[in-house]
Amino acid sequence: MPASAADIARVFREESGRATAILIRHFGDIDVAEEAVQEAFVTATRHWADHGLPPHPGGWITTTAKRWAIDRLRREHKRDAKEGVATALLDIARDENDHPMHALPDDRLPLFFTCCHPALARPAQVALTLRLLGGLTTPEIARAFLVEEPTMAQRLVRAKKKIKQAGIPYRVPDIEELPARVEAVLGVVYLVFNEGHTASSGDDLVRHDLCDEGVRLARVLALLLPDEPEVLGLLALLLLIDARRDARRDPSGRLVLLADQDRARWDLSQVAEGHAIVRRCLSINRPGRYQLQAAIQAVHTDAADAASTDWHQIVQLYDQLLTVDAGPVVRLNRAVAVAERDGAQAGLDALAPLPLAHYAPYWVARAELCRRLDRPDEARAAYDEALARSENQVERAHLTRRRQSLPRPH
């Protein structure tokens, strides 16, 4: 049966990262690998539209891309290219003899570490990860992060140039440096998802493509590092947050807070999967930042309604989280939980010392607690501070409604 455009797009998203990673290992050149995979998919679009998807599309793409790259290098007539051709031909022979097309080696893990190398700035790490492992086009990445396409293209070019000039290795780090490097990779994937979950600016509350890509990349990492509890913790965290995606806006498009959400609209299969992963992490008993955050989300999603949320357990989990991450944002979230357990004044007291005057959620929390304490003037001032620091239009509309609903000043 002929393959549809949607089928081909799905295969590209799922398989382009693996194919690109394999070609980078063979040829040692990101640009050659990217171009070869793109050309392979151009060929696939024509061939599959007539003949349908092959039994193992990823292997088909990888083999086609390798052959295209070899043909290109042969045409360049350079000594180093000829050596590269010879090496690649040997590798292809080994791969196709030693592995059936559906069992090609998975080289995505070293590519994750290359894209997230500490020598690269965080924006470059994110862009490269989405480009090489996510299969997103440069225009798609530019739109997701609200920058001009030429700006994003330059960012990608500079990042790849830095990898080449600095000799950043394409490998899994040594055991001594692995924990810190895994943490950097997880940070990039979390940032991708978080930008999708609540867009930092613009008219959309959620960018579904980035949410989907964050979850997909977390799944890939869990496949590649199945015994790393923090990798599992990140996947559980993203699943449990993302499960609430459809309930976060009402039919008119307004923001709906967690306490007011229709829990029947949550994705219960994602909730169940997230809970199962959290239980697995508990059995490993090596708690970390993402596992504890996932456990907090598991408590939220375990409650039948907002009133039955176990805030005592949530505060205890935040206390544990502070032992591995004592940052002010964690302390802010703990203060909100304390307010639910011990009352608004206790939450406000916990907020007071935090150095977060630049951070919109700090002012939102302060405004809501002052409202509960019947201090409308202070709440109004806090809403103003939050509005001055928020660029997402859905969030701004919500904050404006909350501010307007306060009693009028005398």
C-alpha positions in Angstrom: 0.0 0.0 0.0 1.4 3.4 -0.9 2.8 5.4 2.1 1.1 8.6 3.1 2.9 11.9 3.8 2.0 11.4 7.4 3.6 7.9 7.5 6.8 9.3 6.0 6.9 12.3 8.4 6.5 9.9 11.3 9.3 7.7 10.1 11.5 10.8 9.6 10.9 12.0 13.2 11.5 8.5 14.6 14.5 7.4 12.6 16.4 10.5 11.4 18.3 10.8 14.7 19.4 7.2 14.6 20.5 7.4 11.0 22.3 10.7 11.5 24.2 9.3 14.5 25.3 6.2 12.6 26.6 8.3 9.7 28.5 10.7 12.0 30.3 7.7 13.5 31.2 6.4 10.1 32.2 9.7 8.4 33.1 12.0 11.4 31.3 14.9 9.7 27.9 16.3 10.9 27.2 18.1 7.7 27.8 15.1 5.5 25.6 13.0 7.8 22.8 15.5 7.8 22.8 16.0 4.1 22.9 12.3 3.4 20.0 11.5 5.7 18.0 14.4 4.1 18.7 13.0 0.6 17.7 9.5 1.7 14.4 10.8 2.8 13.9 12.6 -0.5 14.5 9.3 -2.2 12.2 7.5 0.3 9.4 10.0 -0.4 9.4 9.1 -4.1 9.9 5.4 -3.6 7.6 4.8 -0.7 4.8 6.8 -2.2 4.6 4.1 -4.9 5.7 1.0 -3.1 4.8 1.6 0.5 6.9 1.5 3.6 9.6 -1.3 3.7 9.6 -3.8 6.5 12.3 -1.8 8.4 12.2 1.8 7.3 15.1 2.9 9.6 17.5 0.4 8.1 16.4 1.4 4.6 17.1 5.1 5.3 20.5 4.4 7.0 21.8 2.2 4.1 20.5 4.6 1.4 22.1 7.6 3.3 25.4 5.8 3.6 25.6 5.0 -0.1 24.7 8.6 -1.0 27.5 9.9 1.3 30.0 7.5 -0.2 29.1 8.7 -3.7 29.5 12.3 -2.6 32.9 11.7 -1.1 34.1 9.8 -4.2 33.2 12.8 -6.3 35.2 15.2 -4.2 38.6 13.6 -5.1 40.3 14.4 -1.9 42.8 12.0 -0.2 41.1 12.3 3.2 37.7 11.7 1.6 39.0 8.6 -0.2 40.2 7.3 3.1 36.8 8.0 4.5 35.2 6.2 1.6 37.3 3.1 2.3 36.4 3.1 6.0 32.7 3.7 5.3 32.6 0.9 2.8 34.1 -1.5 5.3 31.7 -0.3 7.9 28.7 -0.8 5.6 29.8 -4.3 4.8 30.1 -5.1 8.5 26.8 -3.6 9.4 24.9 -5.3 6.6 26.6 -8.7 7.2 26.6 -8.6 11.0 23.2 -6.9 11.5 20.0 -7.3 9.7 18.6 -3.9 8.5 16.2 -3.8 11.5 19.0 -4.4 14.0 21.5 -1.7 13.2 23.6 -0.4 16.1 22.1 2.6 17.9 24.6 5.5 18.0 22.2 8.1 19.4 23.7 8.1 22.9 27.1 9.5 21.9 25.3 12.0 19.7 23.3 13.2 22.8 26.6 13.8 24.6 28.1 15.6 21.6 25.1 17.9 21.2 25.1 18.7 25.0 28.8 19.1 25.4 29.7 21.7 28.1 31.8 23.6 25.6 28.6 24.6 23.8 26.2 27.3 25.2 22.8 26.0 26.3 20.9 27.6 23.3 23.3 25.8 20.9 22.9 22.5 22.8 19.1 22.8 22.5 19.2 23.7 18.9 21.6 20.9 17.9 19.6 18.3 19.9 16.4 19.2 18.2 18.1 19.3 14.8 20.2 16.2 14.9 18.2 13.9 17.3 14.7 15.4 16.9 14.7 15.8 13.2 13.2 19.2 13.4 14.0 21.6 10.5 15.8 24.9 11.2 12.5 26.9 10.5 10.6 24.6 13.0 13.3 25.2 15.7 13.3 29.0 15.0 9.5 29.2 15.3 9.5 27.1 18.5 11.9 29.5 20.2 10.6 32.7 18.6 13.8 33.7 16.8 14.4 34.6 13.2 15.3 31.7 10.9 18.6 33.2 9.8 19.5 33.6 13.5 18.8 29.9 14.3 20.6 28.8 11.1 23.7 30.8 12.3 23.4 29.3 15.7 23.5 25.8 14.3 26.4 26.6 12.0 28.4 28.1 14.8 27.7 25.1 17.0 28.8 22.5 14.4 31.9 24.6 13.7 32.7 24.7 17.4 32.4 20.9 17.6 34.9 20.5 14.7 37.4 23.2 15.9 37.4 22.2 19.5 37.6 18.5 18.7 34.6 17.6 20.7 34.5 13.8 20.7 31.7 11.7 19.5 31.5 9.2 22.3 30.0 8.3 25.6 31.9 10.0 28.4 34.1 8.0 30.8 32.5 6.6 33.9 34.0 9.4 36.1 32.4 12.2 34.1 29.2 10.4 33.1 26.9 11.6 35.9 27.6 15.3 35.2 27.2 14.8 31.5 24.0 12.9 31.9 22.7 15.7 34.0 23.5 18.2 31.2 21.6 16.0 28.6 18.6 15.7 30.9 18.6 19.5 31.4 18.4 20.1 27.7 15.5 17.6 27.2 13.7 19.2 30.2 14.2 22.7 28.8 12.7 21.6 25.4 9.6 20.1 27.1 9.2 23.0 29.6 9.2 25.6 26.7 6.5 23.5 25.1 4.5 23.1 28.3 4.3 26.8 29.1 5.6 28.9 26.2 7.8 31.7 27.5 6.0 34.2 25.2 3.5 34.4 22.4 -0.2 33.8 22.0 -0.2 30.0 22.8 0.0 28.6 26.3 1.3 25.2 25.0 3.5 24.4 22.0 2.5 20.8 21.4 5.4 20.0 19.1 7.9 20.8 21.8 6.0 18.9 24.4 5.8 15.9 22.1 9.5 16.2 21.2 10.6 16.5 24.9 8.7 13.3 25.8 10.0 11.5 22.7 13.6 12.4 23.5 13.1 11.3 27.1 11.8 8.0 25.9 14.9 7.6 23.6 17.2 8.3 26.6 15.3 5.8 28.8 15.8 3.2 26.0 19.5 4.0 25.8 20.2 4.3 29.5 17.6 1.9 31.1 19.4 1.6 34.4 19.9 5.3 35.1 17.2 6.3 37.6 17.4 10.0 36.9 16.7 9.3 33.2 13.7 7.3 34.2 12.7 10.0 36.7 12.8 12.6 33.9 10.6 10.5 31.7 8.1 10.0 34.5 8.1 13.7 35.3 7.3 14.7 31.7 4.6 12.0 31.3 2.8 13.1 34.5 3.0 16.8 33.6 2.0 16.3 30.0 -0.9 14.1 31.0 -2.7 17.3 32.1 -2.1 19.1 28.8 -5.7 19.1 27.5 -7.2 20.1 30.8 -5.1 23.3 31.1 -7.4 25.4 29.0 -11.1 25.7 29.0 -13.2 25.7 25.8 -12.8 29.5 25.4 -9.0 29.1 25.7 -8.6 30.5 29.2 -5.9 29.0 31.5 -7.2 26.5 34.0 -5.1 26.0 37.2 -4.4 22.5 38.5 -6.9 22.8 41.4 -9.7 23.6 38.9 -8.9 21.2 36.2 -11.4 18.5 35.0 -9.4 15.4 35.9 -11.5 13.3 33.5 -9.6 15.1 30.7 -6.2 14.0 31.9 -4.5 11.3 29.8 -4.9 8.4 32.3 -2.6 6.1 30.3 0.2 8.6 30.7 -0.6 8.9 34.4 -0.5 5.1 34.8 2.8 4.9 33.0 4.3 7.7 35.0 3.3 6.1 38.3 4.8 2.8 37.2 8.1 4.4 36.4 8.1 6.3 39.8 7.6 2.9 41.6 10.5 1.5 39.6 12.7 4.4 40.7 11.7 3.9 44.3 12.8 0.3 44.0 16.2 1.4 42.7 16.5 3.7 45.8 19.0 6.2 44.3 16.9 9.4 44.6 17.7 12.4 42.5 16.3 15.7 41.3 14.0 14.4 38.5 12.8 11.4 40.5 11.7 13.5 43.4 9.9 16.0 41.1 8.2 13.0 39.4 7.2 11.7 42.9 5.6 15.1 43.6 3.7 15.0 40.4 2.6 11.4 41.2 1.0 12.6 44.4 -0.8 15.3 42.6 -2.1 12.9 39.9 -3.0 10.3 42.5 -5.6 12.6 44.1 -9.2 12.2 42.9 -9.7 15.9 43.3 -7.8 19.0 44.5 -9.2 18.8 48.0 -7.9 15.3 48.6 -4.3 16.2 47.6 -1.8 14.9 50.2 0.0 18.2 50.9 1.9 16.8 53.9 3.5 14.2 51.6 4.3 16.8 49.0 6.0 19.1 51.5 8.1 16.1 52.7 9.1 15.3 49.1 10.1 19.0 48.7 12.2 18.7 51.8 14.0 15.7 50.2 14.4 17.6 47.0 16.1 20.5 48.8 18.9 18.1 49.8 19.9 17.7 46.1 18.6 21.0 44.7 18.4 23.9 47.2 17.7 26.5 44.5 15.2 29.3 45.0 12.7 27.9 42.5 12.5 24.6 44.4 12.0 26.7 47.6 9.3 28.7 45.9 7.4 25.6 45.0 7.8 24.2 48.5 6.5 27.5 49.9 3.3 27.1 47.8 2.9 23.5 49.2 3.5 24.8 52.7 0.7 27.3 52.2 -1.7 24.5 51.3 -0.7 22.5 54.3 -0.2 25.2 57.0 -2.0 28.2 55.7 -1.4 31.3 53.5 0.7 33.2 56.1 3.1 30.2 56.5 3.5 30.2 52.8 4.1 33.9 52.6 6.7 33.7 55.4 8.5 31.0 53.4 8.4 33.2 50.2 9.8 36.3 51.9 13.6 35.5 51.9 13.7 34.1 48.3 15.8 36.1 45.8 13.3 35.9 43.0 12.1 39.4 42.4 12.8 38.9 38.7 10.7 35.8 38.4 7.0 36.1 37.5 5.9 32.9 39.3 7.2 34.3 42.6 4.9 37.3 42.2 2.0 35.1 41.2 2.4 33.1 44.3 2.7 36.2 46.5 -0.4 37.7 44.9 -2.5 34.6 45.5 -1.4 34.3 49.1 -2.1 38.0 49.8 -5.6 37.5 48.2 -6.3 34.6 50.6 -5.2 36.7 53.6 -7.6 39.5 52.5 -4.8 42.0 51.7 -6.0 43.2 48.3 -3.7 46.1 47.9 -0.6 43.9 48.3 -2.1 41.3 46.0 -2.8 44.0 43.4 0.8 45.2 43.5 2.1 41.6 43.2 -0.1 40.9 40.2 1.4 44.1 38.6 4.9 42.8 39.2 3.9 39.4 37.7 2.4 41.0 34.6 5.5 43.1 34.1 7.5 39.9 33.9 5.2 37.7 31.9 5.2 37.6 28.1 2.8 34.7 27.5 -0.6 36.2 26.4 -2.7 33.4 27.9 -1.0 33.7 31.3 -1.2 37.5 31.1 -5.0 37.3 30.4 -5.4 35.0 33.4 -3.4 37.3 35.7 -5.3 40.4 34.5 -8.7 38.7 35.3 -7.4 37.7 38.8 -6.3 41.3 39.4 -9.6 42.8 38.2 -11.5 40.5 40.5 -9.9 42.0 43.6 -12.0 44.4 45.7 -11.7 47.9 44.5 -9.2 50.1 46.5 -10.8 52.7 48.8 
